[in-house]
Structures are given as structure tokens and as C-alpha cells.
Amino acid sequence: MRVVAGELRGRRLASPPRGADVRPTADRVREALFSILGDVDGARVLDLYCGTGALAIEALSRGAAGATLVDTKPALARRNLDDLGLGDRADVVRADALRFLARAGGKEVRYDLIFCDPPYRLADRLEGKLESLAAPRLAKGGRLIVESAAPRPLRISLPALAERAYGDTSLAVYGSEHA
């Protein structure tokens, strides 16, 4: 895996060992996603189920102002951030994504981009909860990006801005209700 574009273009990312629970977003899917998103300069990013941190790192490489990466096992993300010298622009939180969002409920922190790439097997469990917890965390004009299994995409009722399938991966970009 490599960073696709931006100041860190071509830099390698540490990948999980074969058979690990982490399923990193493929380079070509990240490239397509950021083509859909366009300019992310200055964006505040939340990367839920961050795994390797590839999505947040790609956003930071392309000019995002800062990122919060959340995972129950964030070691790979932390390693990649440290290896790329991004530690000062990102926070890594060891937590369940839904619990993190629920705890953040009363805080004023809003994100321009929220990436959500949960393990595919969690789609059914997340469908109702994710939207109710993530939508209030979106900044005005913010976008929620959901990666899920193409045969069983995770559906959100926010306005869909783009939906694409890449092999067994489904990408959906939703806009905040208060655009």
C-alpha cells in the first residue's frame, strides 16, 4: 500500500499481516474516492474503524488540516502516522467507533469528512446507529463516506452525493442535512 497523491505521494504504508482482521482500502479505491471528494485542503477528518489509517493519511497528504483516527486496535495507524511524520496533525484514539461518537455527543467538534470503513460483518449492526451518531458530528457542508461490501452496502438516509462499486467494495458519499 502506498499514499496515492499529495505531499506524501508514493510513500509506503505498513500493512497488516495476511489473515488479519484489518482490510485496508485498496489504492485504486482511495484514488477513486478522493477524485469524488475533490479538494480536501483544510478539512477536519474523522476516520472511524481506521485500521491502517490509510484514508486519514491520504486526506492529510492532500492538505487536510487534521485528523482523528479511531479503532479498537490502532497500532498500525499510529505506526503509519509516526513513520510519515504526521503525529502532530493527527490524534489516535483507541475506542469502539460507536462509543466514541456517543461520547463526543455533547462536544462542539464537527468534522468536514467522516470516513467509516467498518468490518463488513458489522453492517447490519451499524445501519441504524451510525447515522444517528455520525450525522451530528458533521460540519456544515460535511460529508460522511461509508465503505462496505458491494453485495450488502451499509445504507444511510442522509442525501447521497455519490455511490460507486469497485469489485466487492461499495463506496457511498453522503452530505450533511445542513449543507
C-alpha positions as CSV (number, residue, x, y, z in Angstrom):
1,M,0.0,0.0,0.0
2,R,1.1,3.5,-0.8
3,V,-0.1,7.0,-0.4
4,V,-1.7,7.9,-3.8
5,A,-1.3,11.6,-4.0
6,G,-0.3,14.8,-2.3
7,E,2.8,15.7,-0.3
8,L,3.4,12.1,0.7
9,R,2.7,10.6,-2.7
10,G,4.3,7.2,-3.2
11,R,5.3,6.7,0.4
12,R,4.6,3.2,1.7
13,L,2.2,2.3,4.5
14,A,2.7,-0.6,6.8
15,S,0.1,-3.3,6.0
16,P,-1.5,-5.9,8.2
17,P,-0.2,-9.4,8.0
18,R,-2.2,-11.8,5.8
19,G,-5.3,-13.1,7.6
20,A,-5.5,-10.2,10.0
21,D,-8.9,-8.6,10.8
22,V,-7.8,-5.3,9.1
23,R,-8.9,-4.9,5.5
24,P,-7.2,-1.8,4.1
25,T,-8.9,0.3,1.5
26,A,-7.1,-0.5,-1.8
27,D,-5.1,2.2,-3.5
28,R,-7.4,2.3,-6.6
29,V,-10.4,2.7,-4.3
30,R,-8.8,5.5,-2.4
31,E,-7.8,7.2,-5.6
32,A,-11.4,7.0,-6.9
33,L,-12.8,8.2,-3.6
34,F,-10.6,11.3,-3.5
35,S,-11.4,12.0,-7.1
36,I,-15.1,12.1,-6.0
37,L,-14.3,14.2,-2.9
38,G,-12.2,16.8,-4.7
39,D,-10.3,19.4,-2.7
40,V,-9.9,18.4,0.9
41,D,-7.5,21.3,1.8
42,G,-8.0,22.4,5.4
43,A,-10.6,19.7,6.2
44,R,-11.1,18.3,9.7
45,V,-11.2,14.5,9.3
46,L,-12.6,11.7,11.5
47,D,-11.6,8.2,10.4
48,L,-13.7,5.6,12.1
49,Y,-12.6,1.9,12.0
50,C,-9.3,3.4,10.8
51,G,-7.3,0.2,10.6
52,T,-4.0,1.2,8.9
53,G,-5.1,4.9,8.8
54,A,-4.8,4.9,5.0
55,L,-7.9,7.1,4.5
56,A,-7.0,9.8,7.0
57,I,-3.3,9.7,5.9
58,E,-4.4,10.2,2.3
59,A,-6.5,13.2,3.3
60,L,-3.6,14.6,5.3
61,S,-1.3,14.1,2.4
62,R,-3.8,16.1,0.2
63,G,-3.9,19.0,2.6
64,A,-6.4,18.2,5.4
65,A,-5.8,20.3,8.5
66,G,-6.0,17.5,11.0
67,A,-7.4,14.0,11.7
68,T,-8.7,11.9,14.5
69,L,-8.3,8.2,13.9
70,V,-10.5,5.8,15.9
71,D,-10.1,2.0,16.2
72,T,-10.1,-0.7,18.8
73,K,-6.7,-1.8,17.6
74,P,-5.0,1.4,16.3
75,A,-1.3,0.2,16.4
76,L,-0.9,0.1,12.6
77,A,-2.5,3.6,12.2
78,R,-0.2,5.0,14.9
79,R,2.8,3.4,13.3
80,N,2.0,4.8,9.8
81,L,1.4,8.3,11.2
82,D,4.7,8.2,13.1
83,D,6.6,6.7,10.1
84,L,5.3,9.5,7.9
85,G,5.9,12.3,10.4
86,L,2.2,13.1,10.8
87,G,1.9,12.8,14.5
88,D,1.5,16.5,15.1
89,R,-1.5,16.6,12.7
90,A,-3.4,13.6,13.9
91,D,-4.8,12.1,17.1
92,V,-5.2,8.3,17.5
93,V,-8.0,7.1,19.8
94,R,-8.3,3.5,21.0
95,A,-12.0,3.0,21.2
96,D,-15.1,1.4,19.6
97,A,-16.3,3.8,16.9
98,L,-19.9,4.0,18.1
99,R,-18.9,4.5,21.7
100,F,-16.5,7.3,20.5
101,L,-19.3,9.0,18.6
102,A,-21.7,8.7,21.5
103,R,-19.2,10.1,24.0
104,A,-18.5,13.0,21.6
105,G,-22.2,13.8,21.5
106,G,-22.0,16.9,23.7
107,K,-18.8,18.3,22.3
108,E,-18.8,21.0,19.7
109,V,-16.2,19.2,17.4
110,R,-17.5,19.0,13.9
111,Y,-15.8,17.2,11.0
112,D,-15.7,18.1,7.3
113,L,-15.1,14.4,6.4
114,I,-16.1,11.4,8.3
115,F,-14.7,8.1,6.9
116,C,-16.4,5.0,8.1
117,D,-14.9,1.7,6.9
118,P,-16.1,-0.9,9.4
119,P,-15.6,-4.6,9.1
120,Y,-18.1,-5.8,6.5
121,R,-19.7,-8.2,9.0
122,L,-20.8,-5.3,11.2
123,A,-23.1,-3.7,8.5
124,D,-26.3,-4.9,10.0
125,R,-25.4,-3.8,13.5
126,L,-24.4,-0.4,12.4
127,E,-27.0,0.7,9.9
128,G,-29.4,2.5,12.3
129,K,-26.8,3.6,14.9
130,L,-24.1,5.0,12.6
131,E,-26.3,7.7,11.1
132,S,-27.8,8.9,14.3
133,L,-24.4,9.2,15.9
134,A,-22.3,10.5,13.0
135,A,-24.7,13.0,11.4
136,P,-24.5,15.4,14.4
137,R,-20.7,15.3,14.1
138,L,-20.7,16.6,10.5
139,A,-19.8,20.3,9.9
140,K,-22.0,22.4,7.7
141,G,-21.4,21.0,4.2
142,G,-19.6,18.0,5.7
143,R,-19.6,14.5,4.1
144,L,-19.9,11.0,5.5
145,I,-18.1,8.4,3.5
146,V,-19.1,4.8,4.0
147,E,-17.2,1.8,2.7
148,S,-19.0,-1.5,2.8
149,A,-19.5,-4.8,1.0
150,A,-20.9,-4.3,-2.5
151,P,-23.4,-7.2,-2.1
152,R,-24.7,-5.7,1.1
153,P,-24.0,-2.0,1.2
154,L,-24.5,-0.1,4.5
155,R,-27.3,2.3,3.8
156,I,-27.7,5.8,5.4
157,S,-30.7,8.1,4.9
158,L,-28.6,11.3,4.5
159,P,-28.6,12.8,1.0
160,A,-26.4,10.5,-1.2
161,L,-23.9,12.6,-3.2
162,A,-22.2,9.6,-4.9
163,E,-22.4,5.8,-4.9
164,R,-19.9,3.5,-6.6
165,A,-18.9,-0.1,-6.6
166,Y,-15.3,-1.3,-7.1
167,G,-15.2,-5.1,-7.1
168,D,-16.5,-6.3,-3.8
169,T,-16.3,-2.7,-2.3
170,S,-19.1,-0.2,-2.2
171,L,-18.4,3.4,-1.6
172,A,-21.1,5.9,-0.7
173,V,-20.6,9.7,0.0
174,Y,-23.4,11.3,1.9
175,G,-23.9,15.0,2.6
176,S,-24.9,16.6,5.8
177,E,-28.5,17.6,6.2
178,H,-27.5,21.2,6.9
179,A,-25.4,21.8,3.8
